[in-house]
Amino acid sequence: MTKDGLRLDDGFSGGADGVYESLIHAHRGLGDEESAALNARLVLILAHEVGDPAVLAAAIALARRSLRPAAEAR
């Protein structure tokens, strides 16, 4: 684990491809708005499972670091 509580190991025990396929399958046939709603629901469900505000804050920061705000993209 990192100092902020995020895992560094393979949390899927070698099954990451299957997890990715499950996510792709869940979005199949959905429009953009439905897909965004599914992602939002999934994030909230998983955040509840994690249950640690500090770990969630670290995960949010990590995810955000790879994105540019829309204003910068113009």
Secondary structure, DSSP 4 states (H G I P E B T S, - for coil): --TTS---S-TTTT-HHHHHHHHHHHHTT--HHHHHHHHHHHHHHHHHHH--HHHHHHHHHHHHHT---HHHH-
